[in-house]
Amino acid sequence: MGADSFEDYGSGATVAEAFHAVVERALWEHGHGGYSGTIAEKGQYALVNVPAGTDVRGLVDTLSMYGYWKQQAGRDSFEHHNQMGKDEAKAKIAEAKAKFPGIDLSKLTDIYGDKWGPCLAIPTEPVRKMVTVTKKSRYGTTISQERGDETEPAWVFCGLASS
């Protein structure tokens, strides 16, 4: 069996609430048959603490490639002309480490790349919580209005899942 990468955003009062909502949505969209290559295959998450101001989008992109760069940096020979060279891979690794200081990219990549293990849960900027406010007008009609006055925490859930 193979694996597909996924990246899903969820919000809620807690990371657990957001995770379960995202998994439920994936199950609804892709069914309960298994091997969907989505977050529906994940039973748990690993919460990642990142420094404030971290480029979360860039971090997720880096994690999706970091394992490949490590593999290419360790190769002595290349079978295909389109494979990344050893020096180029080492340069990409150094660039990623400089961009995300204090983040153990190797450890996170190992979790990201385990299709049977937990997915990563990385905090992102809070999102606006939409609520529907219903009230009666002075003419007796009901008025419903969506408002987003409050925010709630949000996370990106990402990794590989069996497909």
Backbone hydrogen bonds in HBPLUS format (Angstrom, degrees):
<---DONOR---> <-ACCEPTOR-->    atom                        ^
c    i                          cat <-CA-CA->   ^        H-A-AA   ^      H-
h    n   atom  resd res      DA  || num        DHA   H-A  angle D-A-AA Bond
n    s   type  num  typ     dist DA aas  dist angle  dist       angle   num
A0163-SER N   A0002-GLY O   2.94 MM 161  5.15 160.5  1.97 122.7 122.0     1
A0004-ASP N   A0161-ALA O   2.95 MM 157  5.53 155.3  2.01 154.4 159.1     2
A0161-ALA N   A0004-ASP O   2.87 MM 157  5.53 153.5  1.94 150.7 158.3     3
A0006-PHE N   A0159-GLY O   2.92 MM 153  5.76 151.4  2.00 162.0 167.3     4
A0159-GLY N   A0006-PHE O   3.30 MM 153  5.76 149.0  2.40 148.1 147.6     5
A0008-ASP N   A0157-PHE O   2.84 MM 149  5.18 165.8  1.85 154.9 159.4     6
A0157-PHE N   A0008-ASP O   2.71 MM 149  5.18 172.4  1.71 164.8 166.6     7
A0010-GLY N   A0155-TRP O   2.99 MM 145  5.58 162.9  2.02 161.2 166.1     8
A0155-TRP N   A0010-GLY O   2.85 MM 145  5.58 160.2  1.89 166.0 172.4     9
A0012-GLY N   A0153-PRO O   3.16 MM 141  5.97 152.7  2.24 154.1 161.1    10
A0018-ALA N   A0014-THR O   3.10 MM   4  6.38 162.4  2.13 149.3 153.8    11
A0019-PHE N   A0015-VAL O   2.83 MM   4  6.00 161.1  1.87 151.2 156.6    12
A0020-HIS N   A0016-ALA O   2.97 MM   4  6.15 171.8  1.98 153.6 155.4    13
A0021-ALA N   A0017-GLU O   3.09 MM   4  6.22 153.1  2.16 143.9 151.3    14
A0022-VAL N   A0018-ALA O   3.03 MM   4  6.25 156.8  2.08 149.7 155.5    15
A0023-VAL N   A0019-PHE O   2.92 MM   4  6.17 162.4  1.95 156.6 161.7    16
A0024-GLU N   A0020-HIS O   2.93 MM   4  6.02 162.2  1.96 144.6 149.9    17
A0025-ARG N   A0021-ALA O   2.99 MM   4  6.17 154.3  2.06 142.6 149.5    18
A0026-ALA N   A0022-VAL O   2.99 MM   4  6.25 156.2  2.05 146.4 152.7    19
A0027-LEU N   A0023-VAL O   2.86 MM   4  6.16 156.3  1.92 152.9 159.8    20
A0028-TRP N   A0024-GLU O   2.94 MM   4  6.15 154.5  2.01 146.3 153.2    21
A0029-GLU N   A0025-ARG O   2.91 MM   4  6.14 154.8  1.98 146.7 153.8    22
A0030-HIS N   A0026-ALA O   2.79 MM   4  5.79 153.6  1.86 150.8 157.4    23
A0031-GLY N   A0027-LEU O   2.77 MM   4  4.96 131.7  2.00 135.0 139.9    24
A0037-GLY N   A0162-SER O   2.87 MM 125  5.05 131.1  2.11 154.9 139.7    25
A0041-GLU N   A0038-THR O   3.13 MM   3  6.06 174.1  2.14 124.3 126.1    26
A0042-LYS N   A0039-ILE O   2.95 MM   3  5.32 165.1  1.97 116.3 121.2    27
A0119-CYS N   A0044-GLN O   3.15 MM  75  6.68 154.8  2.21 142.3 141.0    28
A0046-ALA N   A0119-CYS O   2.72 MM  73  6.09 146.8  1.83 161.3 172.7    29
A0121-ALA N   A0046-ALA O   2.96 MM  75  5.80 150.4  2.05 145.7 139.3    30
A0048-VAL N   A0121-ALA O   2.89 MM  73  5.89 168.0  1.91 157.5 154.8    31
A0054-THR N   A0051-PRO O   3.18 MM   3  5.82 143.1  2.33 142.9 141.3    32
A0056-VAL N   A0054-THR O   2.95 MM   2  5.60 113.8  2.40 112.6  95.6    33
A0059-LEU N   A0055-ASP O   2.85 MM   4  6.15 148.8  1.95 149.8 160.1    34
A0060-VAL N   A0056-VAL O   2.95 MM   4  6.21 162.7  1.98 157.5 159.9    35
A0061-ASP N   A0057-ARG O   3.13 MM   4  6.38 162.0  2.17 146.6 151.6    36
A0062-THR N   A0058-GLY O   2.89 MM   4  6.07 155.5  1.95 145.6 152.7    37
A0063-LEU N   A0059-LEU O   2.87 MM   4  6.13 161.8  1.90 154.3 158.7    38
A0064-SER N   A0060-VAL O   3.09 MM   4  6.31 146.1  2.21 144.8 153.3    39
A0065-MET N   A0062-THR O   3.02 MM   3  5.33 145.1  2.14 106.0 116.3    40
A0066-TYR N   A0062-THR O   2.79 MM   4  5.75 139.2  1.96 156.0 169.4    41
A0068-TYR N   A0065-MET O   3.06 MM   3  5.40 119.5  2.44 107.4 121.9    42
A0069-TRP N   A0065-MET O   3.04 MM   4  6.37 158.8  2.08 155.3 162.0    43
A0070-LYS N   A0066-TYR O   2.92 MM   4  6.22 159.1  1.97 152.0 157.3    44
A0071-GLN N   A0067-GLY O   2.98 MM   4  6.20 156.8  2.04 144.8 151.3    45
A0072-GLN N   A0068-TYR O   2.89 MM   4  6.13 164.4  1.91 155.7 159.6    46
A0073-ALA N   A0069-TRP O   2.87 MM   4  6.00 152.9  1.95 149.6 157.1    47
A0074-GLY N   A0071-GLN O   3.25 MM   3  5.41 139.9  2.42  99.3 110.0    48
A0075-ARG N   A0072-GLN O   3.29 MM   3  5.32 162.6  2.32 103.8 109.0    49
A0083-GLN N   A0080-HIS O   3.37 MM   3  5.73 170.0  2.38 112.8 114.3    50
A0089-ALA N   A0085-GLY O   2.95 MM   4  6.18 158.0  2.00 153.2 159.6    51
A0090-LYS N   A0086-LYS O   2.97 MM   4  6.22 159.0  2.01 149.4 155.0    52
A0091-ALA N   A0087-ASP O   2.95 MM   4  6.15 150.0  2.04 143.7 152.0    53
A0092-LYS N   A0088-GLU O   2.98 MM   4  6.28 151.1  2.07 145.6 153.1    54
A0093-ILE N   A0089-ALA O   3.01 MM   4  6.29 156.4  2.06 149.9 156.0    55
A0094-ALA N   A0090-LYS O   3.00 MM   4  6.21 164.1  2.02 148.0 152.0    56
A0095-GLU N   A0091-ALA O   2.92 MM   4  6.08 156.6  1.97 146.4 153.2    57
A0096-ALA N   A0092-LYS O   2.93 MM   4  6.12 156.5  1.98 146.5 152.6    58
A0097-LYS N   A0093-ILE O   2.94 MM   4  6.21 160.8  1.98 153.7 158.8    59
A0098-ALA N   A0094-ALA O   3.01 MM   4  6.20 150.8  2.10 144.5 152.3    60
A0099-LYS N   A0095-GLU O   2.97 MM   4  6.18 147.0  2.08 143.6 152.8    61
A0100-PHE N   A0096-ALA O   2.98 MM   4  6.16 145.2  2.10 148.0 156.5    62
A0103-ILE N   A0100-PHE O   3.33 MM   3  5.80 154.3  2.40 132.4 132.0    63
A0105-LEU N   A0103-ILE O   2.95 MM   2  5.73 116.5  2.37 113.8  97.1    64
A0108-LEU N   A0104-ASP O   3.07 MM   4  6.36 169.6  2.08 157.7 160.7    65
A0109-THR N   A0105-LEU O   2.85 MM   4  5.87 150.9  1.93 143.4 151.6    66
A0110-ASP N   A0106-SER O   3.03 MM   4  6.27 149.5  2.12 144.4 152.1    67
A0111-ILE N   A0107-LYS O   3.16 MM   4  6.55 153.7  2.23 148.0 154.4    68
A0112-TYR N   A0108-LEU O   2.81 MM   4  6.00 167.4  1.82 152.1 156.3    69
A0113-GLY N   A0109-THR O   2.86 MM   4  5.91 155.7  1.92 147.1 152.8    70
A0114-ASP N   A0111-ILE O   3.24 MM   3  5.43 164.5  2.26 109.2 113.9    71
A0160-LEU N   A0112-TYR O   2.94 MM  48  6.13 126.9  2.23 164.2 166.5    72
A0117-GLY N   A0114-ASP O   3.22 MM   3  5.24 143.3  2.36 100.5 110.8    73
A0120-LEU N   A0158-CYS O   2.91 MM  38  5.33 168.5  1.92 164.6 161.9    74
A0158-CYS N   A0120-LEU O   3.05 MM  38  5.33 148.8  2.15 135.8 145.5    75
A0122-ILE N   A0156-VAL O   2.91 MM  34  5.26 168.8  1.92 152.0 153.5    76
A0156-VAL N   A0122-ILE O   2.85 MM  34  5.26 158.1  1.89 146.0 151.1    77
A0124-THR N   A0154-ALA O   2.94 MM  30  5.50 171.4  1.95 134.3 134.7    78
A0127-VAL N   A0152-GLU O   2.99 MM  25  5.62 151.7  2.07 165.5 161.2    79
A0152-GLU N   A0127-VAL O   2.86 MM  25  5.62 149.8  1.95 154.2 164.1    80
A0129-LYS N   A0150-GLU O   2.73 MM  21  5.46 164.8  1.75 141.9 147.2    81
A0131-VAL N   A0147-ARG O   2.90 MM  16  5.50 163.3  1.93 159.4 164.1    82
A0147-ARG N   A0131-VAL O   2.84 MM  16  5.50 163.8  1.87 161.9 166.7    83
A0133-VAL N   A0145-GLN O   2.75 MM  12  5.24 175.1  1.75 156.2 155.2    84
A0145-GLN N   A0133-VAL O   2.84 MM  12  5.24 151.2  1.93 143.4 153.1    85
A0135-LYS N   A0143-ILE O   2.92 MM   8  5.41 156.5  1.98 149.0 156.4    86
A0143-ILE N   A0135-LYS O   2.75 MM   8  5.41 171.1  1.76 168.6 171.8    87
A0137-SER N   A0141-THR O   2.69 MM   4  5.35 167.3  1.71 163.0 167.7    88
A0140-GLY N   A0137-SER O   3.02 MM   3  5.32 166.8  2.04 114.2 116.6    89
